[in-house]
């Protein structure tokens, strides 16, 4: 069905509590005045009758829609209702004449319809333009040629009416009559062409042009050729139809491209965003020349910048991304990277994210320098902007984009690093962590940048506010300070950050005047921590309450230690050990060596002393004590073996990790490029557009038709092409038994945010079932949009009832209900058939997604709902079980393949997915193979699921429980 063939529908609201009236009462309501009362002036009493007739006519329409015949009312309505001039009555009559049976059982037209035809001929000549126009719209729905034939002169005359509403509906009426009954108006194309030439109103011209496109395309092209230079002055609704015509003509006959492509170029400058969007899409499909692609892309970029609606921006961005997927178009888009970056002025985070990803995909050695300059400016802007909810996230996106650019183009790293390292002191820990990760990778890969990075790191070291970033900075300085001066600078910065030592004595002296004689001693609440492996650790602390001190007077490292964070102390001990061992190898004088080692050991000893005292809020843990003690022992012995472990092995581990990460990225890029590059086999036929037969051309997909089907939510064409997606292969849920008076079954179609239930209801009795109603209710986060209308089912008749259910979140839902009905001719109560439950599967809403390890850990710590599922399966292989779970839950494994390769008897993997509603689902699989039970023993272990909502965690756990065991085929 094309756009021109779509008909409009009238929705009628039926009150559920109303009782169906009898035919006698309707006759009384409709015919309570004789004919003369309506032909003379209305007295007050007769004016009240119009309202009564209106209500009666509404009841008649509803009864006919429910299957009642009511043949005796036809003449009553013709005599007493048809002559009325009330506009509401006239509108209701249009609906009535559309649905009422107009023929006898043998197919002949009813004699009474001649009177109706005469009434509508008068309405087509009525002085009121609304009555004329609505009558013309009604004629579009008539399928009886005998009724239309006497009306043709009046319809033609409406083309010359003074009002545009009448003229444009006259065009639509002529078009539908010509399409259905060409013999009634054989000269319609010529008539409409002449009308189009002289018409001035935009909506009338649009309807006339649309008719010529579908009825006589040659005349439409002739008209377009005569006014092709004035296309830009037309209204936007006519321009859209012209774009559609050009697309269809050039699609069917490629030789016409040169004739009309200039017109499409001109329409790119239209004032209407819709016309520009359609013209750009048409230009891309008609020509693959670089100039055409560039013009279309430039048009898309202008639309994104000028449109205020974020949904429009995202849709147009998707079109740009589709352009990029074509190998020949990618080079053209690379020249427009700077224009694409103008989109970053949009405040919406999702738009910025897509824009940065697109720019990163298009970056090349020709434009990387300009890209980096723009991104650096954007990063600096985020520092000056007042803190907003999305500012920190946007800064993270920029840092990651610059990180990727620097890895792909090492020459750019020197320009990027000084700017980014300022953000190590940022209040937002996530952005600073991204910068730190980038710096760590850069200092390992680019030897020439190490002096610069170390220098900048020492500059910002004292300003770092986050303990996590402080630990990372300590590790980098300890690992990569290779000169005597740098090592001395690190020691100076550490002493500056630690403050006066010994710490315990200096703190006691500072508090001497403030300390109270009695202190309240209390046991702090137990704190539950999550380690990197996903296991739990619980710790509690004995603390004494004392007056608060001014935190700003403390140096940063001293503040961390007094807050009880001694993990940073262990990191500091490792750093001091590394630089001390390196200092010993660089300086030959024993006195200086011993002096430096002693200073490092003093710092560790004073931290140990502080940890054992009651000054910190939390005491030092045994692990941290062991680590610091080990470092003290290493410095006291200075063995070559320990020197190699601290100064070589650590760096090699980082190098291996970065190499594996780079290899994985290259592999994913290679797979992506293989998908995009169209491989042509040696024996594949070559298709020449000019030599393609017309019938083959028409078999190709029509973009306008596909977009129309997508907008209507109708994907039948695509489903028909894929047998697995066809309706016949979907599971049909049986709702009642075969022996029930009413048999019902449902086809459940899930369409993202809503569910369509197509219920087949069959009357298995020999009685007529009246007011047969499907009553539904829902459990879970489902909502029934509207109640299905009641039906009348003849004996052994059937009908399809559709019900829409809206979905609000990702969790298992249940739809239940019953079918209620009345048996015609009996006085018994309403009958009821209870339906089986319909279970809605959570998997229809879950899609695989990816996130970084840091984001996974952060979400794991934040999400409060956890569901622990015990593994109970018959699968004996660890990898096979993991793949089975991934397939069953639509989740993605975040653990790299290399980490899962090999066989060691146990496996731990992190899984992640996101729902279409933006909800995150995390899972940690910890499984093992019990070797002591033999080689055929099944996999054991646990799966822990975490989600923000309880429903999603429970539903995902239920799904895993149901699908754990592998079914034998």
LINHUZI-V321368 format. One record per backbone hydrogen bond with DSSP energy under -0.5 kcal/mol. NH is the residue of the N-H (numbers start at 0). CO is the residue of the C=O. If there is no record, write none. Layout:
NH & CO
NH & CO
This chain:
5 & 1
5 & 2
10 & 8
11 & 9
12 & 10
13 & 11
14 & 12
17 & 14
25 & 21
26 & 22
27 & 23
28 & 24
29 & 25
30 & 26
31 & 28
36 & 33
37 & 33
37 & 34
38 & 34
39 & 35
46 & 42
47 & 43
48 & 44
49 & 45
49 & 46
50 & 46
51 & 47
52 & 48
53 & 49
54 & 50
55 & 51
56 & 52
57 & 53
58 & 54
59 & 55
60 & 56
61 & 57
62 & 58
63 & 59
64 & 60
65 & 61
66 & 63
67 & 62
72 & 69
73 & 70
76 & 72
77 & 73
78 & 74
79 & 75
80 & 76
81 & 76
83 & 80
89 & 85
90 & 86
91 & 87
92 & 88
93 & 89
94 & 90
95 & 91
96 & 92
97 & 93
98 & 94
99 & 95
103 & 107
106 & 103
109 & 101
112 & 109
113 & 110
114 & 111
115 & 111
116 & 112
117 & 113
118 & 114
119 & 115
120 & 116
121 & 117
122 & 118
123 & 119
124 & 120
124 & 121
125 & 122
131 & 127
132 & 128
133 & 129
134 & 130
135 & 131
136 & 132
137 & 133
138 & 134
139 & 135
139 & 136
140 & 137
141 & 138
144 & 142
146 & 143
147 & 143
148 & 144
149 & 145
150 & 147
151 & 147
151 & 148
154 & 150
155 & 151
156 & 152
157 & 153
158 & 155
159 & 156
160 & 157
166 & 162
167 & 163
168 & 164
169 & 165
170 & 166
171 & 167
172 & 168
173 & 169
174 & 170
175 & 171
176 & 172
177 & 173
178 & 174
179 & 175
180 & 176
183 & 180
184 & 180
184 & 181
187 & 184
190 & 186
191 & 187
192 & 188
193 & 189
194 & 190
195 & 191
196 & 192
197 & 193
198 & 194
204 & 200
205 & 201
206 & 202
207 & 203
208 & 204
209 & 205
210 & 206
211 & 207
212 & 208
213 & 209
214 & 210
215 & 211
219 & 215
220 & 216
221 & 217
222 & 218
223 & 219
224 & 220
225 & 221
226 & 222
227 & 224
229 & 226
230 & 227
232 & 229
233 & 230
238 & 234
239 & 235
240 & 236
241 & 237
242 & 238
243 & 239
244 & 240
245 & 241
246 & 242
247 & 243
248 & 244
249 & 245
250 & 246
251 & 247
252 & 248
255 & 252
256 & 253
258 & 255
259 & 255
259 & 256
260 & 256
262 & 259
263 & 259
264 & 260
265 & 261
266 & 262
267 & 263
267 & 264
268 & 265
269 & 266
272 & 270
275 & 271
276 & 272
277 & 273
278 & 274
279 & 275
280 & 276
281 & 277
282 & 278
283 & 279
284 & 280
285 & 281
286 & 282
292 & 288
293 & 289
294 & 290
295 & 291
296 & 292
297 & 293
298 & 294
299 & 295
300 & 296
301 & 297
302 & 298
303 & 299
304 & 300
305 & 301
306 & 302
312 & 308
313 & 309
314 & 310
315 & 311
316 & 312
317 & 313
318 & 314
319 & 315
320 & 316
321 & 317
322 & 318
323 & 319
324 & 320
325 & 321
325 & 322
326 & 324
328 & 325
329 & 325
330 & 326
332 & 328
333 & 329
334 & 330
334 & 331
335 & 332
336 & 333
339 & 335
340 & 336
341 & 338
342 & 339
343 & 340
344 & 341
345 & 342
351 & 347
352 & 348
353 & 349
354 & 350
355 & 351
356 & 352
357 & 353
358 & 354
359 & 355
360 & 356
361 & 357
362 & 358
366 & 363
367 & 363
370 & 366
371 & 367
372 & 368
373 & 369
374 & 370
375 & 371
376 & 372
377 & 373
378 & 374
379 & 375
380 & 376
381 & 377
382 & 378
382 & 379
383 & 379
383 & 380
384 & 380
390 & 387
391 & 387
393 & 389
394 & 390
395 & 391
396 & 392
397 & 393
398 & 394
399 & 395
400 & 396
401 & 397
402 & 398
403 & 399
404 & 400
405 & 401
406 & 402
407 & 403
408 & 404
411 & 408
412 & 409
414 & 411
415 & 411
416 & 412
417 & 413
419 & 415
420 & 416
421 & 418
422 & 419
423 & 420
424 & 421
425 & 422
428 & 426
431 & 427
432 & 428
433 & 429
434 & 430
435 & 431
436 & 432
437 & 433
438 & 434
439 & 435
440 & 436
441 & 437
442 & 438
443 & 439
444 & 440
445 & 441
446 & 444
448 & 445
449 & 446
452 & 448
453 & 449
454 & 450
455 & 451
456 & 452
457 & 453
458 & 454
459 & 455
460 & 456
462 & 459
463 & 459
463 & 460
469 & 465
470 & 466
471 & 467
472 & 468
473 & 469
474 & 470
475 & 471
476 & 472
477 & 473
478 & 474
479 & 475
480 & 476
481 & 479
486 & 482
487 & 483
488 & 484
489 & 485
490 & 486
491 & 487
492 & 488
493 & 489
494 & 490
495 & 491
496 & 492
497 & 493
498 & 494
505 & 501
506 & 502
507 & 503
508 & 504
509 & 505
510 & 506
511 & 507
511 & 508
513 & 510
514 & 510
520 & 518
521 & 519
521 & 542
523 & 521
523 & 540
526 & 538
528 & 526
528 & 536
530 & 528
530 & 534
533 & 530
536 & 528
538 & 526
542 & 521
542 & 540
544 & 519
550 & 548
552 & 549
553 & 550
556 & 496
557 & 496
558 & 554
559 & 555
560 & 556
561 & 557
562 & 558
563 & 560
564 & 559
565 & 563
569 & 565
570 & 566
571 & 567
572 & 568
573 & 569
574 & 570
575 & 571
576 & 572
577 & 573
578 & 574
579 & 575
580 & 576
581 & 577
582 & 578
583 & 579
584 & 580
585 & 581
586 & 582
592 & 588
593 & 589
594 & 590
595 & 591
596 & 592
597 & 593
598 & 594
599 & 595
600 & 596
601 & 597
602 & 598
603 & 599
604 & 600
605 & 601
606 & 602
607 & 603
608 & 604
609 & 605
610 & 606
611 & 607
612 & 608
612 & 609
615 & 609
616 & 561
619 & 610
624 & 620
625 & 621
626 & 622
627 & 623
628 & 624
629 & 625
630 & 626
631 & 627
632 & 628
633 & 629
634 & 630
635 & 631
636 & 632
637 & 633
642 & 638
643 & 639
644 & 640
645 & 641
646 & 642
647 & 643
648 & 643
649 & 644
651 & 647
652 & 648
653 & 649
654 & 650
655 & 651
656 & 652
657 & 653
658 & 654
659 & 655
660 & 656
661 & 657
662 & 658
663 & 659
664 & 660
665 & 661
666 & 662
667 & 663
668 & 664
669 & 665
670 & 666
671 & 667
672 & 668
673 & 669
674 & 670
675 & 671
676 & 672
677 & 675
678 & 676
680 & 678
683 & 680
687 & 685
688 & 686
690 & 687
691 & 687
691 & 688
696 & 692
697 & 693
698 & 694
699 & 696
702 & 700
705 & 701
706 & 702
707 & 703
708 & 704
709 & 705
710 & 706
711 & 707
712 & 709
713 & 708
714 & 712
718 & 714
719 & 715
720 & 716
721 & 717
722 & 720
724 & 721
725 & 722
728 & 725
729 & 726
732 & 730
732 & 745
733 & 731
734 & 732
734 & 743
735 & 743
739 & 736
742 & 740
742 & 761
744 & 759
745 & 732
746 & 757
747 & 730
747 & 745
748 & 746
748 & 755
749 & 747
750 & 748
750 & 753
752 & 750
753 & 750
754 & 804
755 & 748
756 & 754
756 & 802
757 & 746
757 & 755
758 & 756
758 & 800
759 & 744
759 & 757
760 & 758
760 & 798
761 & 742
762 & 796
763 & 740
763 & 761
768 & 766
768 & 792
769 & 767
769 & 821
771 & 790
772 & 770
772 & 819
774 & 772
774 & 817
775 & 773
776 & 815
778 & 813
781 & 779
782 & 805
784 & 803
785 & 803
787 & 773
790 & 771
792 & 768
793 & 791
795 & 764
796 & 793
798 & 760
800 & 758
802 & 756
804 & 754
805 & 782
806 & 752
807 & 780
808 & 780
810 & 808
812 & 839
813 & 778
814 & 837
815 & 776
817 & 774
818 & 832
819 & 772
819 & 817
820 & 830
821 & 769
823 & 767
823 & 821
825 & 822
830 & 820
832 & 818
834 & 816
835 & 734
837 & 814
838 & 836
839 & 812
840 & 838
843 & 840
844 & 841
845 & 841
846 & 913
848 & 911
855 & 851
856 & 852
857 & 853
858 & 854
859 & 855
860 & 856
861 & 857
862 & 858
864 & 946
865 & 863
866 & 944
868 & 866
868 & 942
869 & 867
870 & 940
872 & 938
880 & 876
881 & 877
882 & 878
883 & 879
884 & 880
885 & 881
886 & 882
887 & 883
888 & 884
889 & 885
890 & 885
891 & 911
893 & 891
893 & 909
894 & 909
899 & 895
900 & 896
906 & 926
908 & 924
910 & 922
911 & 891
912 & 920
913 & 846
914 & 918
915 & 844
917 & 914
920 & 912
921 & 945
922 & 910
923 & 943
924 & 908
925 & 923
925 & 941
926 & 906
926 & 924
927 & 939
928 & 904
929 & 927
929 & 937
930 & 928
932 & 929
933 & 930
936 & 933
938 & 874
939 & 927
941 & 925
942 & 868
943 & 923
944 & 866
944 & 942
945 & 921
946 & 864
947 & 919
952 & 948
953 & 949
954 & 950
955 & 951
956 & 952
957 & 953
958 & 954
959 & 955
960 & 956
961 & 957
962 & 958
963 & 959
963 & 960
966 & 964
